[in-house]
Amino acid sequence: MFWLSLLAYFFGGVFLANAIPHFVSGMQGRPFQSPFAKPPGEGLSSSAVNVIWGFANLVVAYLLICHVGDFDWRNWFDAIAFGLGVFLIALFSARNFGRFHGGRAP
């Protein structure tokens, strides 16, 4: 059962990190890629869609981190699972979306 909590914290980190670019882009009034664009993940969605999508990601992150198991920042396993989720989705996003925003250039 312990590993299920760690898996929830990992995905909580994924959802939290994914919320940031959508929510911030939307709040700035900028379009950004989302699963609802055409083509999904490549086309741009409106700023309002990105605020909604970012907020939905925040809610899921909250539920996974705060309502599954007993998350404790001082517990190495909890912190590493969460941090790994944040890091891996951030690295994936940087590589995937860098092609649209010039992030692959040195």
C-alpha positions as CSV (number, residue, x, y, z in Angstrom):
1,M,0.0,0.0,0.0
2,F,3.0,2.3,0.7
3,W,3.9,2.3,-3.0
4,L,0.4,3.5,-4.0
5,S,0.9,6.6,-1.9
6,L,4.3,7.2,-3.6
7,L,2.7,6.7,-7.0
8,A,0.0,9.3,-6.1
9,Y,2.7,11.8,-4.9
10,F,4.6,11.2,-8.2
11,F,1.5,12.0,-10.3
12,G,0.6,14.8,-7.9
13,G,4.0,16.4,-8.8
14,V,3.3,15.8,-12.5
15,F,-0.1,17.5,-12.3
16,L,1.2,20.4,-10.2
17,A,4.1,21.1,-12.6
18,N,1.7,20.8,-15.6
19,A,-0.7,23.3,-14.0
20,I,2.0,26.1,-13.9
21,P,2.5,26.9,-17.6
22,H,-1.2,26.6,-18.5
23,F,-2.4,28.7,-15.6
24,V,0.4,31.4,-16.0
25,S,0.0,31.6,-19.8
26,G,-3.8,31.9,-19.3
27,M,-3.5,34.6,-16.7
28,Q,-1.1,36.5,-19.0
29,G,-3.7,36.3,-21.7
30,R,-1.5,34.2,-23.9
31,P,-2.6,31.2,-25.9
32,F,-0.7,28.0,-25.2
33,Q,-0.7,24.3,-26.3
34,S,-3.3,22.1,-24.5
35,P,-5.0,18.8,-25.1
36,F,-8.0,20.6,-26.4
37,A,-6.3,22.3,-29.3
38,K,-6.2,21.1,-32.9
39,P,-4.0,19.1,-33.2
40,P,-4.0,18.2,-29.5
41,G,-0.8,19.3,-27.7
42,E,0.4,21.2,-30.7
43,G,-2.2,23.8,-31.6
44,L,-2.8,26.7,-29.4
45,S,-5.8,27.0,-27.0
46,S,-7.2,30.3,-25.7
47,S,-6.1,31.9,-22.5
48,A,-9.4,31.0,-20.9
49,V,-9.1,27.3,-21.8
50,N,-5.6,27.3,-20.3
51,V,-6.7,28.9,-17.0
52,I,-9.5,26.2,-16.7
53,W,-7.0,23.4,-17.7
54,G,-4.4,24.7,-15.3
55,F,-6.9,25.0,-12.4
56,A,-8.1,21.4,-13.1
57,N,-4.5,20.2,-12.9
58,L,-4.2,22.1,-9.6
59,V,-7.3,20.3,-8.2
60,V,-6.0,16.9,-9.3
61,A,-2.6,17.6,-7.8
62,Y,-4.2,18.7,-4.5
63,L,-6.3,15.5,-4.3
64,L,-3.3,13.3,-5.1
65,I,-0.9,14.9,-2.7
66,C,-3.2,15.9,0.2
67,H,-5.8,13.1,0.2
68,V,-3.9,10.0,-0.6
69,G,-1.8,8.6,2.1
70,D,-0.2,11.0,4.6
71,F,2.2,13.2,2.6
72,D,5.2,14.6,4.6
73,W,7.9,16.8,3.2
74,R,10.3,15.5,5.8
75,N,9.9,11.9,4.5
76,W,12.5,11.3,1.9
77,F,10.4,8.8,0.0
78,D,7.4,11.2,-0.3
79,A,9.6,14.2,-1.3
80,I,11.6,12.2,-3.9
81,A,8.4,10.7,-5.5
82,F,6.9,14.2,-5.7
83,G,10.1,15.9,-6.9
84,L,10.7,13.2,-9.5
85,G,7.2,13.7,-10.9
86,V,7.8,17.5,-11.1
87,F,11.3,17.0,-12.7
88,L,10.3,14.5,-15.3
89,I,7.2,16.4,-16.6
90,A,9.2,19.6,-16.7
91,L,12.0,18.0,-18.7
92,F,9.4,16.3,-21.0
93,S,7.7,19.7,-21.5
94,A,10.9,21.6,-22.1
95,R,11.9,19.1,-24.9
96,N,8.4,18.7,-26.4
97,F,7.3,22.3,-26.4
98,G,10.7,23.8,-27.0
99,R,10.2,23.1,-30.7
100,F,7.3,25.6,-30.8
101,H,8.9,28.3,-28.7
102,G,12.6,28.2,-29.7
103,G,13.6,26.3,-26.5
104,R,15.7,23.8,-28.4
105,A,18.3,26.3,-29.6
106,P,21.5,26.6,-27.6
